[in-house]
Amino acid sequence: MAGDEPVIESVLREHRTFAPPAAFARAAHIPSMEAYRALCAEAEADPAAFWGRIARENLDWFQPFERVLEGEVPTTKWFSGGQLNVSHNCLDRHLGTWRRNKAALIWEGEPGDQRVLTYHELHREVCRVSNLMKSLGIEKGDRVGLYMPLVPELAIAMLACTRIGATHSIIFGGFSADAIRDRMNDAGAKLIFTADGGYRRGATVALKKTVDAAVENCPSVRHVVVLRRTGEPVEMQAGRDLWWHEALAGVSADCPAEALDAEHPLFILYTSGTTGKPKGVVHTTGGYLTHVTWTSKIVFDLKDTDTYWCTADIGWEVGAGAIWTTCGA
C-alpha cells in the first residue's frame, strides 16, 4: 500500500581513509595522493602524450611507433608504425639481467603437485612450443584455441602463440563441446591445445573427450595437441592428435620473437553466449600490453621482490618482473 513501502537504508557508504606506513609510501610507484593527482592531470590534459610516454618507458619496442593515436572510436589505431612482441616483453628482456635465474612462475595444482619455472626455463619452453606450432603449419595471423586446465603449459602455450604472431583464444574448461565448436568455427582456428583432463573440486574433467566431440564439426581444426595431466585414457586420432610430451621431443629452443605491428590481433575473448551467439572481442598487441603492464605495476605496486598471487587465473603480470604465482587444476 502507498506509504507502507519499507525504507531501505544503505550501509555501503564508507568515508574513512587509512594512511599507509610512511616507509611503504616512500617506496611506492605512486608515493602520495599529490603524485596520483598529478598523474591524472597529465593523462587528462593530453591522453595521447601520456600513453605514449607510458609505452616508451615500460615496453621494449623493435620499431618505435610514429603516432600514438589515430582516428576516432571505434576505428582508432594505437601506436601506428610501432612493432613489438608480448613474449619478448614478458621473457626475453629479462634474460640479460639477474632475473634470468629468478622464478617467473610458481605453481601448485589441486592434487598438491608443484612446479617452479625461472624466466630462462619459461623462455625455453615457450620457444619449443612456438617451434612445434610452426612445424604444424601455424603462421602469423592464424588462430589457436586453448581448452586446458590451469597448468603452467597454458601460460606456455599462450606466450608461444604471441611469440610467432598466432592469435589465441582461451575457452573456459567447463564449457561444452558445442561452446568450443561455436568459438573455434567463428575464429577459424587451425589448432587446439588441450589435456587428457583436469582437476576441479576433487573430480576429474574429461577435456579431451569434449574437444573430440567439438572438432567433429570444426573443419578448420587440423591438429589437437594433448597434455598428459590426469593420466585418464583418451582416444588419439592418427594424423590429427599429438601428445604434448612426444611432439616436443627434440624440438629446438631457439625461436626469435616475431616483430609484430602494434595493431596485430593478440587474442580473442568470447562472451559467454548466454544471451545469444558468443561474440569475439579482439584485443590488439600494443595497446593491450601497454595498459595491462602499467595498470598491473601501479595498482598492485609490483616490485622485483614481490610475489603476485592469483588463484585459478592466468595473466600477463610475468612481464612486470614480479614473481608470478598461480594455483589451479
N, C-alpha and C positions, 0 to 999 in steps of 0.2 A: 504494500500500500504506500501511497505517496507520503513522504515524511517519515516512513518507518525503515528506510534503507539503512543498513549498517554503515557506520563510518569506519573506513579503513585508514589506519594511521601508519605511515611509512616509518620504519625503524632503520632504513638504509642510509640515512644521512650521516656522513662522517666528516667532521671538520678538524679533527686532531691532526697534528703533524708530529713526526718523530725524527729528530735530527740525528744523522749518523755520527759515529765517533769521528773526531777531528782527523785522526790518522787515516781512517778509511776514506774520508772525503778528499784529503790531500792527494791520495794515490789514485783516485778515480779518474776515468777518462773525462768526465764532466764533473769537476770538483765542487760546483756550487750552483745555486739557483741563478745567480747572475750570469755564470757561464752558459747555463742552459738557455736562458732568455736571449743571450747574445747569439747563440747558435740558431735559435728560432727566428730571430730578426734577420739574420744573414740569409736563411733559406727563404723567408717571405719576401725579402727585398729583391732577390734575383735567383729564382729556383734553379735555372739552368747553370748559372755560375757556381752555385752551391754544390749541386750534384756532380758537376764537372770536377770540382776540387776533391770531393769525396772519392770519386772514381780513380783519379790520378794518384791520390795518396794511399789508397788501400788495396789496389789491384795491380797485378803485372799485366801490361799490355804488349803484345807482339808488335802491334802497329797502333800508334797513338790516334785517338779519334780527332776528327776535324771539327765537328759540331756536336754539341751536347744534345740538343733537342731540335727536331724539325717537325713541322706540320701541326695539325690540330686534332684533338680527340675525335674519333677513335683511330685515326690513321697516323698517330705520332710515331716518330722514329728517334731512338736514343743512341747517342754516341756514334753517329754516322762516320764511316771510314775507319773506325777502330776495329782491331782484331785481338782476340784473347781466347783463353780456354779455361773452363772450370776446373778440369782435372789438374792442369798446370798450377792454377792458383791454390788449389787445395793441397797439392802434394809437392810438385817439383820445386817450387820456390823455397821450400823448407829444407831441401836435401843438401844444399851448400852451407847450411848453418848447423848449430848444435842440435837443432830439432831432428836431424836425420835419425838419431837413435832414441828419440823420445817417443813415448806411447802416443799414438794418434787415436787409437780405438781400443777401449777396454769393454769387453762384452761378457755377459753371463746369460746363459739360456735358462729356460724354465726348469729343465731337469737338474740344473746346477753346474753344467759344463761351462768352462771359462776359456777365453782367448784374449790375448793382448797382441796388437799389431803396431809396430813403430811406423813412423812416416816412411822409412825406407822399405819396410816389409809390405806396407799397404800399396806403395807405389809399384813395387814389383808385381804384386798380384793383379793390380789394375791393368798394368801393361800386358800381362799374359792373357787376360780375358779380352782385352782390346784386340790382340793379335788373333785370338780364337775367332772372334766375330768377323774379322777381316777374312780369315780363311773360309768362313761360311758365306762369304759374299756380301756382308753388311758394309755399306758405304756411307759416306757423309750424306745426311738427309734422310736415310732410311729410318723407319720406326721399329722400336723394340719394346715388347711387353715384359713386365716383371710381376710375376704372381708367385711370391716367395714368402717363407716365414721370415721373422725378424732376426736374421743372422748376419754376420759380417759379409757374407757373399752378396747380400742385397746391396749394401753400400759399395762393394767392389764392382758389381755389375752396373750400378748407376754411374759411377765415376768412369768406368770403361766406356760406356756409351758417350759420355761427354768428351772423352779423350779423342775419339775418332769422328765426332760430329753426328752420331746417331741420336735421334730424338727418342727419349724413353717415356714410357707411361706405366706408372705403378698402379696395380689393381689390388684392392684390399683382399687379403687371403681368405676372407669369409664369404666373398661373392660367389654366385652360382656360375655354372657353365654358360648360361645364356648371357649373363652380365659380361663375362670375359669375351664371348663371341661378339657381342654388340660393340664393345670398345675396340677390340682388335680389328674388326672389319672397318669401323669408322676410321681408325688410324692407318689401315693398310699395313699392319705390322708384318715383318718377314720372319721374326724370331721371337720366341718367348722363353724367358728364364723361369724355371720353377723348381720344385723339390719333390721328392717322393712323398713327403708330408711335413707337417709341422706340429708343434705342441701348443695347445691352448686350454688353459684352466684344467690341466690334468688329463686331457684327452688328446688323441692324435687326429689331425685333419688331413684327409687324403687329397693333397693338392694336385698331384699328377693325374689322378683319375678324373678330376674336374676339368683339367686342361685338355685331356684326351677327348672328353665329350664336347668341349668348346671348339677345338680345332677341326672337328669333323665338318664344320660349316665355316671355316676360316680359310678360304682359298689362297690368301696371300702368305700364310704362315708356312715357311719351308723347313724350319728346324725348331726343335724344342730341346733346350739344354737343361738337364735334370741334376740337381744337387742331392746327394745322399745325406739325408738328415735323420729320419726316424728308423730307417732300415726296413720299412714295410715293403713287401713285394709289389712291384708295379710292372705293367706291360710297357715294353720298349719297341716302338715301330722302327724297323730297319730302314735306314736312309733318311729318317726324319729326326729321331730321338738320339741324343748323346748324353752319356753320363758326364757330369762336370769334371770329375777327377780323371777320367780316362781321356777326355777331349783335351785337357790341359797338359797331359804328359808330354814333356819335351818341347812345349811351346816357349818361344823366346820371350824374355822380359824386357826386350828393347823395343819400345814403341813411342816415338816422339809424338807429342801432343799436336793436334791439328790447330792451325791458326784459323779461327772462326770469326765471321762477321759478328759484330755486337748484336745484330738483329737475328742471328741464326736461332731457329727453334731449339730450345733446351729440353723442355719436357711438356707433355700434355697431361693435364689433370682433369679428369672427367667428373661431372656432377653425379650425384647418387642415382639419378634416374627415377626417383620416387614419384615425380610429377610429370613424367614423360620420358622420351628418349634421352639418354645421357648426352650431355653437351661437353665437348672438349675445349678446355681453356688452355691456350698455348702461351707458355712463358718463354721469353727470349733470353739470350745469354748475358749480354752486358748489363741491361737494366736490372734483371733479377739478381745477378750476382752482386752488383753494387749495393742494392738495397738490403739484401739479406746479410751481407758481410758487415755493413755499417750498423744496422739495427741490432744484430747479434752482439756486436762489440760494445755498443753504448748501453743497450737495455740491460744486458747481463754483466756489463763491465768486465768483459773477458780479458784475462791476463794469461801470460805464458805459464804461470804456475797454477792456473785454475783447472778444475775438472768440471766439464759441463755434463750434467747428469740428465738423461731423459729415459723414461720408461716407455717401452713399446713405441718407439718413434725413430724416425730417420731424418737427418737434416744435413746442412752444409757447414755446420759450425767447425768441422775439421779444418777448414781453411783459415780459421782465425788464429791458429797456433795454440789454442787451449786443448787439453786432452778431452777427447770426445767419448763419452761413455753411454752405453745403452743396455737395456735389459729387455730381452724379448724371447721369441719362441725358438 
